[in-house]
Amino acid sequence: MHNQVAIYTESLPEFIEKYEKVFKGNGKITRKFYKKEMMKLYYELVKLQKWVIDNNKRILMIFEGMDTAGKSSTIKEFMMYLNPREARSVALPKPTDVELTQWYFQRHIKQFPNGGEMVFFDRSWYNRAGIEMVFGFCTPQQHEHFYRQVNEVEEMVVDDGIYFFKFYLNISKKTQAKRIKDREKDPLKNWKLSELDYKGHEKYDEYAKLRDKMFTLSGTYYAPWCELDANDKKRARLNAVRYLLSNIDYEGKDKEVVPGVDQKIVTLHNTIM
C-alpha cells in the first residue's frame, strides 16, 4: 500500500528567485513565472505517463472543492500534454433513474482506470458528503451511510494497486464572490454559472462545515486529502502537480523540479489509521 506524504520545502523557485520576479503587487504569482514553472512540470507529467503506460500502472485522481475554486481548470493543466488515449477526465451528470437504484459507488467504479491509464474525476462520490447534503439531494441517513462505507471502499482501491489521490481546492467566501462576478462579466465564462452557484455561495458556511467533517471522517493514511489553498489558482495548480509527482517514483524523475510542495498552499489530512 502506497502511503502519501507532503514534503514541505523552501527549495522551490518562488522562494529562491527575487520576490518581484515571482509575485504581483496583490501577492499572487505572475503569469510569466507560472508558465515557466508549469512547463517544467509538463515534462515531468509526460515522463510519469510514459512510466504508467510502460508498466501498466493505474492512477486515479479526484478533484473536489468549493464552487469556482478551479477544479476543471486544474485538471486541464494536468492533462495539457498527456496522451488523451491514456488519460481522461470524468465529469458524471446527475444519476439516471436506474443509477439511483444502484449501490452509490457503482457508477463511479465503472470509470476507474484500466492498466496504463490516468483518470481525473471532476467531482466524485464525495458529492454525497457536500452538495447533496446542502441541497437535500440525499437524506441524512444516506449521508451517514456513505461515511460508513467510503473509507473501506478507498482502502480496497489502494490495496488493489491503484495510485489514488484526493485533491480539495479551497477558497474564501470573498474569493468565491469575486469569481462569480468575473464569470458574469465574461461572455466566454457565462456558461460556467448556474443557479446552484448562487445558492451555493449563500450556503458557503454550511459547505465549510461539511468540508471539515469530510476531512475528519475520510482523511485516512492510505487515502489522505490534499487540501490546496486555491485563492491563488496558479499557485494551487503548481502545488497540486508537485504533490502528485513527489509521491510517485517514476522513471527519469527530476528531483530538482519536484523537491516537494509549499506548506503555505498544501495541507494534508491523514489522521485516520
C-alpha positions in Angstrom: 0.0 0.0 0.0 1.5 3.4 -1.1 1.3 6.0 1.7 1.4 9.6 0.6 3.4 12.4 2.2 3.5 16.1 1.8 7.2 17.0 1.6 7.3 20.6 2.7 10.3 22.6 1.4 11.5 26.1 0.7 13.7 24.8 -2.2 11.1 26.0 -4.6 11.7 28.7 -7.3 9.1 31.0 -5.7 11.3 31.1 -2.5 14.6 31.3 -4.3 14.0 33.8 -7.1 13.6 37.6 -6.4 10.2 38.4 -5.0 9.4 40.9 -7.7 10.0 38.3 -10.4 7.6 35.8 -8.8 4.8 37.8 -7.2 2.5 40.6 -8.3 1.5 43.5 -6.1 -1.5 41.6 -4.8 0.7 38.7 -3.6 -0.3 36.3 -6.3 2.3 34.7 -8.6 2.8 36.3 -12.1 1.7 34.6 -15.2 5.2 34.6 -16.6 6.6 32.8 -13.6 3.7 30.4 -13.6 4.2 29.5 -17.3 7.9 28.9 -16.8 7.4 26.6 -13.8 4.4 24.8 -15.3 6.4 24.0 -18.4 8.9 22.1 -16.3 6.1 20.2 -14.7 4.5 19.3 -18.0 7.7 17.5 -19.0 7.6 15.5 -15.7 3.9 14.6 -16.2 4.8 13.3 -19.7 7.5 11.1 -18.1 5.0 10.0 -15.5 2.5 8.9 -18.1 5.1 7.0 -20.1 6.0 5.1 -16.9 2.3 4.4 -16.3 1.8 3.1 -19.8 5.1 1.1 -19.9 4.4 -0.6 -16.5 0.6 -1.0 -16.8 0.0 1.2 -13.7 -3.2 2.9 -12.8 -3.6 6.4 -11.4 -6.9 7.8 -10.1 -7.4 11.4 -9.0 -10.5 13.1 -7.7 -10.9 16.8 -7.6 -13.3 18.4 -5.1 -13.7 21.9 -3.8 -15.8 25.0 -3.4 -17.7 26.2 -6.4 -15.5 28.4 -8.7 -12.3 27.0 -6.9 -10.8 25.9 -10.3 -11.3 22.1 -10.3 -11.8 21.9 -14.1 -9.0 24.3 -15.0 -6.6 22.4 -12.7 -7.5 19.1 -14.4 -7.0 20.8 -17.7 -3.4 21.8 -16.7 -2.6 18.2 -15.6 -3.8 16.9 -19.0 -2.3 19.6 -21.2 0.4 17.5 -22.9 -0.7 14.0 -21.9 -1.7 11.4 -24.5 -5.5 11.6 -24.5 -5.9 8.0 -25.4 -4.4 7.0 -22.0 -5.6 10.0 -19.9 -9.3 11.0 -19.4 -11.4 13.4 -17.4 -14.7 12.2 -15.9 -17.5 14.6 -15.0 -20.6 12.5 -14.4 -24.0 14.0 -14.9 -26.8 13.6 -12.3 -27.7 9.9 -11.8 -30.3 8.3 -14.0 -33.4 6.6 -12.6 -31.6 3.3 -13.0 -28.4 4.5 -11.3 -30.5 5.8 -8.3 -31.4 2.1 -7.6 -27.7 1.0 -7.7 -25.1 1.0 -5.0 -24.0 4.6 -4.6 -20.4 3.9 -5.7 -21.3 1.8 -8.7 -21.4 4.3 -11.5 -18.1 5.8 -10.4 -16.3 2.5 -10.2 -17.2 1.9 -13.9 -15.0 4.8 -14.8 -11.9 3.6 -12.9 -8.6 3.4 -14.8 -7.5 0.4 -16.8 -3.9 -0.6 -16.8 -1.8 2.2 -18.4 -4.4 4.9 -17.7 -4.7 8.1 -15.7 -8.2 9.2 -14.8 -9.3 12.6 -13.4 -12.6 12.9 -11.7 -14.1 16.4 -11.8 -16.2 15.9 -8.7 -16.8 12.4 -7.4 -18.6 10.2 -4.9 -17.9 13.0 -2.4 -20.9 14.8 -3.8 -22.7 12.9 -1.1 -20.5 14.5 1.6 -21.2 18.0 0.4 -23.5 19.3 -2.3 -26.1 16.5 -2.0 -26.4 17.2 1.7 -26.5 21.0 1.3 -29.4 21.0 -1.2 -31.3 18.0 0.1 -30.4 15.7 -2.8 -29.8 12.9 -0.3 -31.2 12.1 3.2 -29.2 12.5 6.4 -29.4 8.7 6.6 -27.8 8.3 3.2 -25.2 10.8 4.1 -24.1 8.9 7.2 -24.3 5.6 5.4 -21.9 7.0 2.8 -19.4 7.6 5.6 -19.8 4.1 7.0 -18.6 2.8 3.6 -16.3 5.2 1.9 -13.1 4.5 3.8 -13.3 0.8 3.2 -14.1 1.4 -0.5 -11.0 3.6 -0.8 -8.8 1.1 1.1 -9.8 -1.6 -1.4 -8.9 0.8 -4.3 -5.4 1.4 -2.9 -4.9 -2.2 -1.8 -5.6 -3.3 -5.4 -2.6 -1.2 -6.5 -4.2 1.9 -7.9 -2.4 5.2 -7.2 -5.2 7.2 -5.6 -5.1 10.9 -4.9 -7.8 13.2 -3.4 -7.5 16.9 -4.0 -9.7 19.6 -2.4 -9.4 23.2 -3.8 -10.4 25.6 -1.0 -11.2 29.3 -1.4 -12.6 32.0 0.8 -16.1 33.3 0.6 -14.7 36.6 -0.6 -12.8 35.0 -3.5 -15.8 33.0 -4.5 -18.0 36.1 -4.7 -15.3 37.8 -6.9 -15.1 34.8 -9.2 -18.9 34.7 -9.6 -18.8 38.4 -10.6 -16.0 37.8 -13.0 -17.9 35.0 -14.7 -21.0 37.2 -15.0 -18.9 39.8 -16.9 -17.1 37.4 -19.2 -19.2 36.1 -22.1 -16.6 33.3 -22.5 -17.3 32.0 -19.0 -21.0 32.7 -18.6 -21.8 29.1 -19.3 -20.0 28.1 -16.1 -22.6 29.8 -13.9 -25.8 28.1 -12.8 -28.4 28.8 -10.2 -26.7 26.4 -7.9 -23.6 28.6 -7.9 -25.5 31.5 -6.5 -27.3 29.3 -4.0 -24.1 27.6 -3.1 -22.4 30.9 -2.3 -25.3 31.8 0.1 -24.6 28.4 1.8 -20.8 28.8 1.9 -20.7 28.3 5.7 -22.7 25.1 5.5 -20.3 23.8 2.8 -17.4 24.7 5.0 -18.7 22.7 7.9 -19.3 19.7 5.7 -15.8 20.1 4.2 -14.2 19.9 7.6 -16.4 16.9 8.5 -15.2 15.2 5.3 -11.5 15.8 6.2 -12.1 14.5 9.7 -14.0 11.3 8.7 -12.3 10.4 5.4 -8.7 11.7 5.7 -7.0 8.3 6.0 -3.3 7.5 6.0 -3.8 5.4 2.8 -6.1 7.9 1.0 -5.4 11.4 2.5 -6.9 14.6 1.4 -4.5 17.1 -0.2 -6.2 20.4 0.6 -5.0 23.3 -1.6 -5.3 27.0 -0.9 -6.7 28.0 -4.3 -7.2 31.7 -3.6 -4.3 31.9 -6.0 -5.3 29.5 -8.7 -1.9 29.3 -10.4 0.0 28.6 -7.2 -2.6 25.9 -6.3 -2.1 24.2 -9.7 1.7 24.2 -9.4 1.4 22.5 -6.0 -1.2 20.0 -7.0 1.1 18.7 -9.7 4.1 18.8 -7.4 2.2 16.8 -4.8 1.3 14.1 -7.3 4.8 13.9 -8.8 6.6 13.8 -5.5 4.5 10.8 -4.4 5.3 8.5 -7.3 8.7 7.1 -8.1 8.5 7.2 -11.9 11.4 6.6 -14.2 13.5 9.7 -15.1 12.1 12.0 -12.3 14.0 15.3 -12.0 14.0 15.8 -8.2 15.3 19.4 -8.7 12.0 20.2 -10.5 9.9 18.2 -7.9 11.6 18.7 -4.5 8.3 18.9 -2.6 5.4 21.3 -2.0 4.7 24.7 -0.5 3.4 24.5 3.1 1.5 27.7 2.6 -0.6 26.1 -0.1 -0.8 22.4 0.8 -2.4 20.8 3.9 -2.5 17.1 4.3 -5.5 15.4 6.1 -4.4 11.9 7.0 -5.3 11.3 10.7 -7.4 8.2 10.4 -5.4 4.9 10.7 
